[in-house]
Amino acid sequence: MNDPNGMFQLGALYHVFFQYNSDAAIWGPPSWGHVVSSDLAHWQRLPTALEPDTPYDNNGVFSGSATVVNGTPILLYTGVDNFTEYGYYYQTQAMATPSPLPPSNPDPLLTHWTKSAQNPIISNTPLGGSHSQFRDPATSWQQDGRHYTAIGGQLDCSGSAMLYSSSDYTTWEYVGLLASQTGADPSAECIPADNGDSCDQFGTGCRSWECPDFFTVPGLNGGYALKWSDQVLGRTPYGADWYVLGNTPGSYVVANDSSYADGLFTSTYMEAAYTPRLLDYGSIYASKSFELDDGRRLMMNWVFETSVGCSGQCSAGTAFTNASGWQGVQTIPRVVTYDPELNELVFYPTVEVEQLREELLYQGSVTLNQTTPMVTAPFINTSNDGRQLDIILNITLTPPTNTSGINSTFEAGVMLIHDSITSTRVLLIGSMTRVTSTTWAVSSLGVYVDRTLSGGATNTTYQGGHEGGAVSVPSGGLALDDLQLRVLVDHSLLEVFANQGRGRVASRVYPLSNDSWTVSMFATMQLAGSGVLSAVIYAMDSCWVDSV
């Protein structure tokens, strides 16, 4: 399983589709799997929605999106064929709708889908484009009475989101370049492909864009977010998801093939260039968002395997994944919001996930200092052996006293103890700075997953054994009681959120012990000081149900 695809709400049900190879636990010609939920917490598996069974998609139903148009959900996807003939996947865009169409469809689960007789509905790339890098149409939006979608790929070797428009959702025309790698990152310089030279899909300087997403959220005041995915050979992680904030795109004018050099969307927000930012420091890719009827925007992310022996995104599999019989997971749906103080997007688990909480395992506070740096949270393991947990840790720091120092570093977090010799640490690392003679503030912060002792099939050298990075703090720093760490544990998947989603790490661990997992809290400080760690730990139930 890999990319999340068409996601939409129709009435009281939420639908999610995803890339799926039903034949083996490796990448292969994908179909679209399908699940449905009535509460965004419990999900029912449904039959495969789309199979690679037509001439234009017989090598795979690649990624795409869903848009509800006048009450009818429409799936846009990339169909690929002719790999044997061309040596690459020849890519065009296609669509499918439920059969029969709502509202006459008696099946609320929408288990039957029909591909359009007009497919492929978008078959021509712009000048400078290529049918080998032309995929993943985004959820469409309406403006000036027309529908618009963005398609990922490369134009003149530059990662690009190509904009197409339609009045009837069947006949589409190229409008222009919505945005490109050189627009989102002006330091990039791409050389057009000419004289038979081919573009590098995985280049360190220029590379293809996949899975574009274009949306707004409350508080952006007319601004938009553009998200894309890219892959770079030799980079760790090999695949990563990025976003920029930018200006209102305004009215689009149909462009000819010579006028797409400058993007219609520019990564300038609040009168300043917006540097691309990672959605997550961990192993996610191909993220996709959709809007609910209540106005919230949710995003889901594919988390790929990183176990020993994996290369890239582990598409070829390993002995370990082959023995497991599966690969790939999706994250918990994350609510996307905007923090105006930090000028950043925030991603945090939807509140509905709390419906999966089964039992309160621990609730309490401990004071940790240099004398007592770690305390185990005592709870009796439940039937899930401590491998499905929701851990919320609030941290209050007490600054050092009777010292002339003006800075003090700290670490604080939780340790998942897998057995007597293997464990995984999830932690905040930061600095406290003296503001006045009596007050301190957190001046820098980072969130990390330390997998160096996770053991089993965990690749303890992946990203140096530590996944994570900086968490933005306000210009005046954070109060010493304004630190939070949340860890959602689902067996091999750890979803980590710092300060209500301002820092994010989706990480994979593969300890092989059958022992029950326990949780400890720890804190260390450079100078004398202490920390009060207040934890709430829940056992979590499975999300799978037979019927929603």
Secondary structure, DSSP 8 states (H G I E B T S, - for coil): ---EEEEEEETTEEEEEEEE-SS-SS--S-EEEEEEESSSSSEEEEEEEE-S-STTTTTEEEEEEEEEETTEEEEEEEEEE-HHHHSS-EEEEEEEEESS-TTT-S-TT---EEE-TT--SB----TT--TTSEE-----EEETTEEEEEEEEEETTEEEEEEEEESSSSSEEEEEEEEEHHHH-TT-------TT----TB-SSSB--EEEEEE--TTSTT-EEEEEEEE-TT-SSSEEEEEEEE----------TTS-SS-SS-SEETTEE---EES-SSSEEEEEEEE-TTS-EEEEEEE---BTT--TTTTT--HHHHHHT---EE---EEEEEETTTTEEEEEE-GGGGGGEEEEEEEEEEEEESS--EEEE-----TTTT-EEEEEEEEEEE---S---SEEEEEEEEEEE-SSS-EEEEEEEEEEEE-SSS-EEEEEEEEEEE-TT--TTB-TTGGGGEEEEE----TT-B-TT-EEEEEEEETTEEEEEETTTTEEEEEE------S--EEEEEEEESSS-EEEEEEEEEEE--SB-S--
